[in-house]
Amino acid sequence: MKLVLTGIQGAGKSTQGNMLSQQLKIPYLSTGHIFREIAKEKTTLGRYIKETINAGILIPDDKTIEIVHTYLSRPEYKNGYILDGFPRTLNQAKKFHNHVDKVIYIEIPDKDALWRLVHRNDTEREDESLPALKKRIDLFHKFTRPVIDYYEKKEKLLVVDGIKSVKEVNDEILKSLGKQLIKDKIETWQKKSKSIIAITGMPGSGKTEASSFFENEKKLPMVSFSRVINDYIDEHKLVHTEEVHKKLREEYRRKYGNQAFAVLNESKIKKALAKNSMVVIQGMRSWEEYEYLKLKFPEVKIYILALYADKSLRYKRIAGRGYRSELHGEERDINELMGTNMGPTIAYSDFLVKNNFSLEDLHDKLEDVYRTVYFS
């Protein structure tokens, strides 16, 4: 099912988009998110988008259409999507060849939209001032209203009353779409495959933060390979030094091979997969662990997520920890890459996320990883 959400700013599109995404099991995205992600890239297109946005200029229709088409060609959108913020102009609508099923127009009077926007803004941003908000609404009527008329003529338009409560609006949308249409879509999409996101990366690259995002924000079960050694050291009141970690790691591997931590956590992974379609592994290191998981879970798609951060930044992060703050430096890095055979897992990763910037930036990138895995 391919849906487009449209309406004045403040109509509640993002709220309904996120709800519908969960209900219909298809991803929700806005063109704003697409452009923000591209603007972060160190590419010619990324710089162009960033400079255009910063200058307050609208991205030309042809470029917008090209970007949206390219973005929607990703595997996670093959079963459908809920698109917010596009098409904005009649030209975009006519050139958007993606076989939209329905366009949902959340209708709300201008005065109510302004009231909502003014009261939801906690900060005094120049682009969120009352004159700026009025200008956005005027632009909607000038450029997007013809889009609504266009889809109405094609008999693809659903109009819902955005003044009602969030639940009432949602109920009206679902009712307008039709129960059979929704039922068929859910039954068609049902995620039958199981997936594992195995997180790897050098010390201080952000593996714990990434695991926390998936566990707390996405409610995915997490199995920690790192915890085996850490728990043993804490339980026996030893000191966390590279020498102690290396000694224990080698002892486990003499007993179980280089796949030791996959072996030791196999039952936990199996138990988690029995109840969930997606499981996260924190701290997968060796290539042998990856091969062991493929052998033991042949029906499960295993995605390797490698995190990267500049060396100086990694060392600074580790030194600032209250726990194991001494475990950083060249010796540990070499032990991780060569001693644990982590190098191949990083080189062969399905996703390489650069974690040099803000927590919000990291979460945005992890959201894209989650969406790709979940909807593929």
C-alpha positions in Angstrom: 0.0 0.0 0.0 1.4 3.4 -1.0 -0.1 6.4 0.8 0.5 10.1 0.7 -0.4 12.3 3.6 -1.1 16.0 2.9 -2.4 18.9 4.9 -1.4 22.3 6.3 1.5 22.4 8.7 0.0 21.6 12.2 -2.7 19.3 10.8 -1.1 16.3 12.5 0.4 14.5 9.6 3.5 13.2 11.4 1.3 11.9 14.3 -1.0 10.0 12.0 1.9 8.9 9.8 3.7 7.2 12.7 0.4 5.6 13.9 -0.5 4.3 10.5 3.0 2.9 10.0 2.6 0.7 13.1 -0.9 -0.3 12.2 -0.3 -1.1 8.5 3.3 -2.3 8.9 4.7 0.0 6.2 7.4 2.7 6.8 6.5 6.3 7.3 8.9 9.0 6.0 8.8 12.7 5.3 10.7 14.5 2.6 12.1 16.7 5.4 13.8 13.6 6.8 15.1 12.6 3.4 16.7 16.0 2.7 18.1 16.2 6.3 19.8 12.9 5.8 21.2 13.8 2.4 22.4 17.2 3.7 24.7 15.3 6.2 26.5 13.5 3.4 29.9 14.7 2.3 28.9 14.6 -1.4 28.2 17.1 -4.1 24.4 16.4 -3.7 24.7 16.6 0.1 26.4 20.0 -0.1 23.9 21.3 -2.7 20.9 20.2 -0.5 22.5 21.8 2.6 23.3 25.1 0.9 19.8 25.2 -0.7 18.0 24.6 2.6 20.2 27.0 4.5 19.5 29.7 1.9 15.8 29.3 2.4 15.2 28.3 -1.2 12.9 25.5 -2.3 14.6 22.6 -3.9 13.6 22.6 -7.6 10.8 20.2 -8.6 13.0 18.0 -11.0 15.7 17.6 -8.3 13.1 16.8 -5.6 11.3 14.2 -7.8 14.7 12.6 -8.7 15.7 12.4 -5.0 12.3 11.0 -3.9 12.2 8.4 -6.6 15.8 7.2 -5.8 15.0 7.1 -2.1 11.8 5.1 -2.6 13.7 2.5 -4.7 15.4 1.2 -1.5 14.3 -2.4 -0.5 12.5 -1.3 2.6 9.9 0.6 0.6 9.1 -2.2 -1.9 6.0 -3.3 0.1 4.7 0.3 0.4 5.1 3.5 2.4 3.4 6.5 3.9 4.9 9.6 2.4 4.6 13.0 4.0 5.6 16.3 2.4 5.5 15.2 -1.2 4.2 15.9 -3.8 4.0 19.6 -2.8 3.3 21.0 -6.3 1.1 20.0 -9.2 4.2 19.5 -11.3 5.6 17.1 -8.7 2.3 15.2 -8.6 2.1 14.8 -12.4 5.7 13.5 -12.6 5.6 11.2 -9.6 5.3 7.8 -11.2 5.0 5.6 -8.1 1.4 4.3 -8.4 0.0 6.0 -5.2 -3.0 4.1 -3.9 -4.5 6.8 -1.8 -3.9 10.5 -0.8 -5.1 11.3 2.7 -5.9 15.0 3.1 -6.1 16.0 6.8 -8.3 19.1 6.6 -8.1 21.8 9.3 -8.9 25.5 9.2 -6.0 27.9 9.0 -6.8 29.5 12.4 -6.7 26.1 14.2 -3.4 25.2 12.5 -1.9 28.5 13.6 -3.1 28.0 17.2 -1.6 24.5 17.3 1.7 25.6 15.8 2.1 28.6 18.1 1.4 26.6 21.2 3.6 23.6 20.3 6.7 25.8 19.8 8.8 26.2 22.9 11.6 28.1 21.3 11.6 31.4 19.5 12.9 30.4 16.1 12.9 32.8 13.3 11.2 30.3 10.9 8.5 29.5 13.6 7.4 33.1 14.1 3.7 33.9 13.4 4.4 35.7 10.1 6.6 32.8 9.0 3.9 30.3 9.9 1.2 32.3 8.0 3.5 32.4 5.0 3.9 28.6 5.1 0.1 28.2 5.2 -0.3 30.6 2.3 2.3 28.6 0.3 0.3 25.5 1.0 -2.9 26.9 -0.5 -1.0 28.4 -3.5 1.1 25.3 -4.4 -0.4 22.2 -2.7 -4.1 22.9 -3.0 -3.9 22.1 -6.8 -2.3 18.8 -5.9 -5.3 17.9 -3.7 -7.7 18.8 -6.6 -5.5 16.7 -9.0 -5.8 13.5 -6.9 -9.5 14.1 -6.3 -10.1 14.0 -10.0 -8.2 10.7 -10.1 -10.5 9.4 -7.4 -7.6 8.7 -5.1 -8.4 11.4 -2.5 -9.6 10.7 1.1 -10.5 13.8 3.1 -10.6 13.5 6.9 -11.6 16.1 9.6 -8.3 17.0 11.3 -10.1 19.0 14.1 -11.1 15.8 15.9 -9.0 14.0 18.4 -6.0 12.0 17.4 -7.8 8.7 17.8 -10.9 9.9 16.0 -8.8 11.1 13.1 -7.0 7.8 13.0 -10.2 5.8 13.1 -11.6 7.9 10.3 -8.5 7.3 8.1 -8.7 3.5 8.7 -12.4 3.5 8.0 -11.9 5.5 4.8 -9.2 3.2 3.6 -11.5 0.2 4.1 -11.1 -2.7 6.5 -10.6 -5.2 3.6 -7.8 -3.2 2.1 -6.0 -2.9 5.4 -6.6 -6.6 6.2 -5.2 -7.7 2.8 -2.2 -5.5 3.2 -1.3 -6.8 6.7 -1.8 -10.4 5.6 0.3 -9.9 2.5 3.2 -8.1 4.3 3.4 -10.3 7.5 7.1 -10.5 8.3 7.9 -14.2 8.1 11.7 -14.0 8.2 13.8 -13.5 11.3 16.7 -11.0 11.5 19.7 -10.4 13.6 21.5 -7.0 13.8 25.0 -7.8 14.9 26.8 -4.7 16.2 30.6 -4.5 15.8 33.2 -1.7 16.0 36.3 -0.6 17.7 36.3 0.4 21.5 34.6 3.7 22.0 32.8 3.7 18.6 29.4 3.6 20.2 28.3 0.0 20.4 26.7 0.4 23.8 24.7 3.5 22.7 23.6 1.8 19.5 22.4 -1.3 21.4 20.6 1.0 23.9 18.8 2.7 21.0 17.5 -0.6 19.5 16.7 -2.0 23.0 14.9 1.1 24.4 13.6 3.0 21.4 12.7 0.0 19.2 12.0 -2.5 22.0 14.2 -5.2 20.5 15.8 -7.9 22.7 19.5 -7.5 23.1 22.2 -10.2 23.6 25.6 -8.9 24.8 28.7 -10.8 23.8 30.8 -8.3 25.7 29.0 -9.1 29.0 30.6 -12.5 29.3 34.0 -11.2 30.2 32.8 -8.0 32.0 30.5 -10.0 34.3 33.2 -12.6 35.1 35.7 -9.8 36.0 33.1 -8.0 38.2 32.0 -11.2 39.8 35.5 -12.2 40.7 36.4 -8.6 41.8 39.2 -8.4 39.2 40.5 -5.2 37.7 39.5 -4.2 34.1 42.8 -4.0 32.3 43.7 -4.9 28.7 45.9 -7.7 30.1 43.1 -9.3 32.1 40.6 -9.0 29.2 43.0 -10.5 26.8 43.8 -13.4 29.2 40.2 -14.3 29.7 39.3 -13.9 26.0 42.1 -16.3 25.1 41.0 -18.8 27.7 37.5 -18.9 26.3 38.8 -19.2 22.8 41.2 -22.0 23.7 38.1 -23.9 25.0 35.5 -23.0 22.3 37.5 -21.6 19.4 37.3 -18.1 17.9 33.5 -18.4 17.8 33.6 -18.7 21.6 31.1 -15.8 22.4 28.6 -16.9 19.8 28.8 -20.4 21.3 28.3 -19.1 24.9 25.3 -17.0 23.8 23.7 -19.4 21.4 20.9 -20.4 23.8 20.1 -16.7 24.6 19.8 -15.9 20.9 17.7 -18.9 20.2 15.3 -18.0 23.0 15.1 -14.3 21.9 14.4 -15.3 18.2 11.6 -17.7 19.4 9.6 -14.7 20.6 10.8 -11.9 18.3 11.4 -11.3 14.6 14.4 -9.2 15.3 17.3 -9.5 17.8 20.3 -7.3 18.4 23.7 -8.6 19.3 26.1 -6.2 21.1 29.8 -6.6 20.5 30.1 -9.3 17.9 33.8 -9.4 17.1 35.3 -12.3 15.2 34.5 -13.5 11.7 34.2 -16.9 13.2 31.3 -15.7 15.4 29.5 -14.5 12.3 30.1 -17.8 10.5 28.9 -19.8 13.6 25.7 -17.8 13.7 25.0 -18.4 10.0 25.6 -22.1 10.6 23.3 -22.3 13.7 20.6 -20.0 12.4 20.4 -20.7 8.6 16.9 -19.3 8.2 17.8 -16.0 9.9 19.2 -13.0 8.0 22.2 -11.6 9.8 23.1 -8.0 9.2 26.4 -6.7 10.4 26.3 -3.1 11.7 29.8 -1.6 12.0 30.3 1.6 14.0 33.1 4.0 13.2 34.5 7.0 15.1 37.8 8.8 14.8 40.6 7.3 17.0 41.1 10.5 19.2 37.3 10.7 19.8 37.1 7.0 20.8 39.9 7.4 23.3 38.3 10.5 24.7 34.9 8.8 25.1 36.5 5.8 26.9 38.6 8.0 29.2 35.4 9.8 30.3 33.6 6.6 31.3 33.1 5.8 35.0 33.5 2.1 34.1 36.6 0.5 32.4 37.9 4.0 31.6 41.5 2.7 31.3 40.7 0.3 28.4 41.9 2.3 25.4 44.9 2.8 23.3 46.9 1.3 20.4 47.5 -2.0 22.2 43.8 -2.6 22.7 42.9 -1.6 19.2 45.4 -4.0 17.7 44.2 -6.8 20.0 40.6 -6.1 18.9 41.4 -6.1 15.2 44.0 -8.9 15.1 43.6 -10.9 18.3 39.8 -11.1 18.1 39.8 -11.2 14.3 37.3 -8.2 14.2 38.8 -6.7 11.0 36.8 -8.9 8.5 33.5 -8.3 10.3 34.0 -4.5 9.9 35.1 -4.8 6.3 32.2 -7.1 5.4 29.5 -5.1 7.3 26.1 -4.4 5.7 26.0 -1.0 7.4 28.9 1.3 8.3 27.7 4.1 10.6 30.0 7.1 11.3 29.5 8.1 14.9 31.6 11.3 15.1 28.8 13.7 15.7 25.8 14.2 18.0 23.7 11.6 19.7 20.7 12.8 17.6 22.8 12.2 14.4 23.6 8.7 15.5 20.0 7.9 16.3 18.9 9.2 12.9 21.4 6.8 11.2 20.3 3.9 13.4 16.7 4.6 12.5 17.5 4.2 8.9 19.3 0.9 9.6 16.3 -0.3 11.6 13.9 0.7 8.8 15.9 -1.1 6.2 16.1 -4.3 8.2 12.5 -4.3 9.4 10.8 -3.6 6.1 13.2 -5.7 3.9 
